[in-house]
């Protein structure tokens, strides 16, 4: 879900080609969920192999990663570790919402409301341990680095960007800014033409580039105040304050000291401090040449992908990478 502060942050719409030369730490869970939601069959169900196992996440990860390499973007992925204790209530609420959506989808299908049922099915998405393990296996075979965060992947990606291990972090959620990412890229994995839910209307989605320093200067606040804005609006760790949106929250943090807002509105101080000092670990990404046959075994032999199409994509990847194996990261920063 993330924090809904999009209307006040300073965003620059770009095309992928404008990000050439960027090394990017991508929120792995966030991205895989996007693939599960967007890569679907006509009936609204995910792509599946002949055994009925979901493959949308693998298809999106494989082809989108190659597309990023083709435009000169050097990706790595960061996966969530153990959920932080402060997130337990949100995770339980998500589970309840998915169960309710699944029940509604079944009722709508029984009533012949196929399109409405499709929308509800997307709300039942679940990323299983098996899917995550296969995603990591695919990245290993492709020679694309990944790491597992101590807790939140977004926090780890933000830290790697702050450390200079990569140039930017990438996620759909604005939480990355609260975690201190100096440069956030949104829509990196879903740019393109997308159909609006429930309507026969399409919209063009482009990547967005958001600089934290520039945004804070534009808003006239510091990062601690931005975190409080997030807490007032609501995050994955707290519900926020009823009736307060981003603009009102921004006005409040400019008028009232952070400590008073936390106290007066009963905001969770543990969440405030978590955004400022989350558990993170250093990691130096290394990009390797892909193991083509390992990719073929996983996608073609294990999950029934078209061998011809996969081999063509691997050839595109080879051309895009050239001889980047273990090349200095400095050239990509």
C-alpha positions as CSV (number, residue, x, y, z in Angstrom):
1,X,0.0,0.0,0.0
2,X,2.7,2.5,1.0
3,X,2.2,6.1,1.9
4,X,0.0,8.4,-0.2
5,X,2.0,11.6,-0.6
6,X,2.2,11.6,-4.3
7,X,0.3,14.9,-4.7
8,X,2.9,16.9,-2.9
9,X,6.2,15.5,-4.0
10,X,8.2,17.0,-6.9
11,X,8.1,14.5,-9.8
12,X,9.8,14.5,-13.1
13,X,8.3,12.3,-15.8
14,X,11.0,10.7,-17.9
15,X,11.3,7.9,-20.5
16,X,13.4,4.8,-19.9
17,X,16.2,6.0,-22.3
18,X,16.7,9.1,-20.0
19,X,17.8,6.7,-17.3
20,X,20.7,5.3,-19.3
21,X,23.7,4.7,-17.2
22,X,21.8,4.4,-13.9
23,X,22.4,1.5,-11.5
24,X,19.2,0.9,-9.6
25,X,18.2,-1.1,-6.5
26,X,14.7,-2.4,-7.2
27,X,12.2,-3.3,-4.6
28,X,11.8,-7.0,-5.5
29,X,8.5,-7.8,-3.7
30,X,6.9,-4.6,-4.9
31,X,7.9,-5.4,-8.5
32,X,6.8,-9.1,-8.5
33,X,3.4,-8.0,-7.2
34,X,3.2,-5.6,-10.1
35,X,3.9,-8.4,-12.6
36,X,1.3,-10.6,-10.9
37,X,-1.3,-7.8,-11.3
38,X,-0.5,-6.7,-14.8
39,X,0.5,-9.9,-16.7
40,X,-2.8,-11.7,-17.0
41,X,-4.7,-14.0,-19.3
42,X,-8.0,-12.8,-20.9
43,X,-10.1,-14.2,-18.1
44,X,-8.1,-12.2,-15.5
45,X,-6.1,-15.1,-14.1
46,X,-2.3,-15.0,-14.1
47,X,-0.1,-16.7,-16.7
48,X,0.4,-20.4,-15.8
49,X,2.5,-23.3,-17.0
50,X,0.9,-26.6,-18.1
51,X,0.9,-27.8,-14.5
52,X,-1.2,-24.8,-13.4
53,X,1.7,-23.0,-11.6
54,X,1.7,-19.2,-11.9
55,X,4.4,-17.8,-14.1
56,X,3.5,-14.1,-14.4
57,X,6.2,-13.1,-12.0
58,X,8.9,-15.0,-13.9
59,X,7.8,-13.6,-17.3
60,X,7.7,-10.0,-16.1
61,X,11.1,-10.4,-14.3
62,X,12.8,-12.0,-17.2
63,X,11.6,-9.8,-20.1
64,X,11.5,-6.5,-18.1
65,X,15.0,-6.9,-16.7
66,X,16.3,-7.5,-20.3
67,X,14.5,-4.4,-21.4
68,X,16.2,-2.3,-18.7
69,X,19.6,-3.6,-19.7
70,X,18.8,-2.8,-23.4
71,X,18.3,0.9,-22.5
72,X,21.5,1.0,-20.4
73,X,20.0,0.6,-16.9
74,X,21.8,-1.7,-14.6
75,X,19.3,-3.3,-12.3
76,X,19.7,-5.2,-9.0
77,X,16.9,-6.4,-6.8
78,X,16.3,-6.2,-3.0
79,X,13.9,-8.6,-1.4
80,X,12.1,-8.2,2.0
81,X,13.5,-10.1,5.0
82,X,11.5,-10.8,8.1
83,X,8.5,-8.4,8.6
84,X,9.1,-5.8,11.2
85,X,7.0,-6.2,14.4
86,X,5.3,-2.9,13.8
87,X,3.8,-4.2,10.5
88,X,2.0,-7.2,12.0
89,X,-1.4,-5.5,12.1
90,X,-1.2,-4.3,8.5
91,X,-0.2,-7.8,7.3
92,X,-3.2,-9.3,9.1
93,X,-5.5,-6.7,7.6
94,X,-4.1,-7.5,4.1
95,X,-4.9,-11.2,4.7
96,X,-8.5,-10.3,5.6
97,X,-8.9,-8.1,2.6
98,X,-7.6,-10.8,0.2
99,X,-10.1,-13.4,1.7
100,X,-13.0,-10.9,1.3
101,X,-12.0,-10.1,-2.3
102,X,-11.7,-13.8,-3.2
103,X,-15.3,-14.4,-1.8
104,X,-16.6,-11.4,-3.7
105,X,-14.9,-12.6,-6.9
106,X,-16.6,-16.0,-6.6
107,X,-20.0,-14.4,-6.1
108,X,-19.5,-12.0,-9.1
109,X,-18.5,-14.9,-11.4
110,X,-21.6,-16.9,-10.3
111,X,-23.7,-13.8,-11.2
112,X,-22.0,-13.5,-14.6
113,X,-20.2,-10.3,-13.7
114,X,-17.0,-11.4,-15.4
115,X,-15.3,-8.0,-15.7
116,X,-16.0,-7.0,-12.1
117,X,-14.8,-10.5,-11.0
118,X,-11.5,-9.8,-12.8
119,X,-10.9,-6.7,-10.8
120,X,-11.6,-8.5,-7.5
121,X,-9.2,-11.3,-8.5
122,X,-6.4,-8.8,-8.7
123,X,-7.0,-7.9,-5.1
124,X,-6.4,-11.5,-4.1
125,X,-2.8,-11.6,-5.3
126,X,-0.4,-13.5,-3.1
127,X,3.3,-13.9,-3.6
128,X,4.3,-17.3,-2.3
129,X,7.6,-18.5,-1.0
130,X,8.0,-20.7,-4.0
131,X,7.5,-17.7,-6.4
132,X,10.1,-15.7,-4.5
133,X,12.6,-18.6,-4.6
134,X,12.1,-19.0,-8.3
135,X,12.6,-15.3,-8.9
136,X,15.9,-15.5,-7.1
137,X,16.8,-18.6,-9.0
138,X,16.1,-16.8,-12.3
139,X,18.1,-13.7,-11.3
140,X,21.1,-16.0,-10.4
141,X,20.9,-17.6,-13.8
142,X,20.7,-14.2,-15.5
143,X,23.7,-12.9,-13.6
144,X,21.7,-10.2,-12.0
145,X,22.6,-9.4,-8.3
146,X,20.0,-9.4,-5.5
147,X,20.1,-9.2,-1.8
148,X,17.7,-10.0,1.1
149,X,17.1,-7.1,3.5
150,X,17.2,-7.6,7.2
151,X,13.6,-6.4,7.2
152,X,12.1,-4.0,4.6
153,X,13.3,-4.2,1.1
154,X,12.5,-0.5,0.5
155,X,14.6,0.5,3.4
156,X,17.6,-1.5,2.2
157,X,17.3,-0.2,-1.4
158,X,17.2,3.4,0.0
159,X,20.3,2.7,2.1
160,X,22.2,1.2,-0.9
161,X,21.4,4.4,-2.9
162,X,22.5,6.6,0.1
163,X,25.8,4.5,0.3
164,X,26.4,5.0,-3.4
165,X,26.3,1.3,-4.2
166,X,23.6,2.2,-6.7
167,X,22.5,5.6,-8.1
168,X,18.8,5.2,-7.3
169,X,16.2,3.0,-5.7
170,X,13.1,1.9,-7.5
171,X,9.6,1.2,-6.1
172,X,6.0,2.2,-6.6
173,X,5.7,3.3,-3.0
174,X,6.7,6.7,-1.7
175,X,7.9,5.1,1.5
176,X,11.4,5.0,-0.1
177,X,11.6,8.8,0.4
178,X,10.7,8.4,4.1
179,X,13.5,5.9,4.3
180,X,15.8,8.5,2.9
181,X,16.4,7.3,-0.7
182,X,18.2,10.3,-2.4
183,X,16.7,9.4,-5.7
184,X,13.5,7.4,-6.3
185,X,12.4,6.0,-9.6
186,X,8.7,5.0,-9.9
187,X,7.0,3.1,-12.7
188,X,10.3,1.5,-13.7
189,X,8.7,-1.9,-14.1
190,X,5.3,-1.0,-15.4
191,X,5.8,1.9,-17.8
192,X,3.8,1.6,-21.0
193,X,0.1,1.6,-22.0
194,X,-2.3,0.4,-19.3
195,X,-6.0,-0.2,-19.2
196,X,-7.9,1.6,-16.4
197,X,-9.7,-0.8,-14.0
198,X,-13.2,-1.4,-15.1
199,X,-13.1,0.9,-18.1
200,X,-12.3,0.5,-21.8
201,X,-9.8,3.4,-21.5
202,X,-6.1,3.3,-21.6
203,X,-3.5,5.6,-20.1
204,X,0.2,6.0,-20.7
205,X,2.4,5.3,-17.7
206,X,5.9,6.7,-17.7
207,X,8.7,6.4,-15.2
208,X,9.0,9.2,-12.6
209,X,12.2,10.6,-11.2
210,X,12.0,12.0,-7.6
211,X,15.0,13.6,-5.9
212,X,14.6,13.7,-2.1
213,X,16.7,16.9,-1.6
214,X,14.9,18.7,-4.3
215,X,11.5,17.7,-3.0
216,X,12.4,18.7,0.6
217,X,13.6,22.1,-0.6
218,X,10.5,22.5,-2.7
219,X,8.2,21.7,0.3
220,X,10.3,23.7,2.7
221,X,10.7,20.9,5.2
222,X,13.3,18.4,6.4
223,X,13.2,14.6,6.2
224,X,11.9,14.2,9.8
225,X,9.0,16.5,8.9
226,X,8.4,14.4,5.8
227,X,8.2,11.3,7.9
228,X,5.6,13.0,10.1
229,X,3.6,14.0,7.0
230,X,3.6,10.3,6.2
231,X,2.5,9.3,9.6
232,X,-0.4,11.8,9.6
233,X,-1.5,10.5,6.2
234,X,-1.0,6.8,7.1
235,X,1.7,4.3,6.3
236,X,2.0,0.5,6.2
237,X,2.6,0.7,9.9
238,X,-0.1,3.1,11.1
239,X,-3.6,4.3,10.1
240,X,-2.9,8.0,10.0
241,X,-5.3,10.7,11.2
242,X,-8.8,10.8,9.8
243,X,-9.5,13.9,7.8
244,X,-5.8,14.8,7.2
245,X,-4.4,14.4,3.7
246,X,-0.9,15.3,2.3
247,X,-1.6,19.1,1.9
248,X,-3.0,19.5,5.4
249,X,-0.3,17.4,6.9
250,X,2.3,19.5,5.2
251,X,0.7,22.7,6.6
252,X,0.8,21.2,10.1
253,X,4.5,20.2,10.1
254,X,5.4,23.7,9.0
255,X,3.4,25.3,11.9
256,X,3.9,22.8,14.7
257,X,7.2,21.2,16.0
258,X,7.6,17.5,15.2
259,X,7.6,16.4,18.9
260,X,4.3,18.2,19.5
261,X,2.6,16.7,16.4
262,X,3.7,13.2,17.5
263,X,2.3,13.7,21.0
264,X,-0.9,15.7,20.1
265,X,-2.0,13.4,17.4
266,X,-1.0,10.2,19.1
267,X,1.4,9.1,16.3
268,X,3.5,6.1,16.9
269,X,7.0,7.2,17.8
270,X,8.4,3.7,17.2
271,X,7.3,4.0,13.5
272,X,8.8,7.5,13.3
273,X,12.2,6.2,14.5
274,X,11.9,3.1,12.2
275,X,11.7,5.3,9.1
276,X,14.7,7.2,10.2
277,X,16.8,4.3,11.4
278,X,15.6,1.0,9.8
279,X,17.7,-2.2,10.0
280,X,19.9,-2.3,6.9
281,X,23.1,-4.0,5.7
282,X,25.7,-3.0,3.3
283,X,25.9,-4.9,0.0
284,X,28.1,-4.4,-3.1
285,X,26.3,-5.7,-6.2
286,X,28.2,-7.6,-8.8
287,X,26.9,-8.3,-12.3
288,X,27.9,-11.5,-14.0
289,X,27.4,-13.1,-17.4
290,X,24.2,-15.1,-17.6
291,X,24.1,-18.9,-17.5
292,X,21.9,-19.4,-20.6
293,X,21.3,-23.1,-20.0
294,X,20.2,-22.5,-16.4
295,X,17.7,-19.9,-17.7
296,X,16.4,-22.4,-20.3
297,X,16.1,-25.2,-17.7
298,X,14.0,-23.0,-15.4
299,X,11.8,-21.2,-17.9
300,X,11.5,-23.7,-20.7
301,X,11.9,-27.1,-19.2
302,X,10.4,-26.4,-15.8
303,X,7.7,-23.8,-16.7
304,X,6.9,-24.4,-20.4
305,X,8.0,-21.0,-21.8
306,X,8.7,-20.9,-25.5
307,X,12.3,-21.9,-26.0
308,X,12.6,-19.9,-29.2
309,X,11.4,-16.8,-27.5
310,X,13.6,-17.2,-24.4
311,X,16.7,-17.8,-26.5
312,X,15.9,-14.7,-28.6
313,X,15.6,-12.7,-25.4
314,X,18.9,-14.1,-24.1
315,X,20.6,-13.0,-27.3
316,X,19.1,-9.5,-26.8
317,X,20.5,-9.6,-23.2
318,X,23.9,-10.6,-24.5
319,X,24.0,-7.7,-27.0
320,X,22.8,-5.3,-24.3
321,X,25.4,-6.3,-21.7
322,X,28.3,-6.7,-24.1
323,X,31.2,-7.7,-21.8
324,X,30.0,-6.1,-18.6
325,X,31.0,-9.1,-16.4
326,X,32.4,-7.7,-13.2
327,X,32.8,-4.3,-14.8
328,X,33.5,-1.4,-12.4
329,X,30.4,0.0,-10.8
330,X,31.9,3.5,-11.0
331,X,31.2,3.5,-14.8
332,X,27.4,3.1,-14.0
333,X,27.1,5.8,-11.3
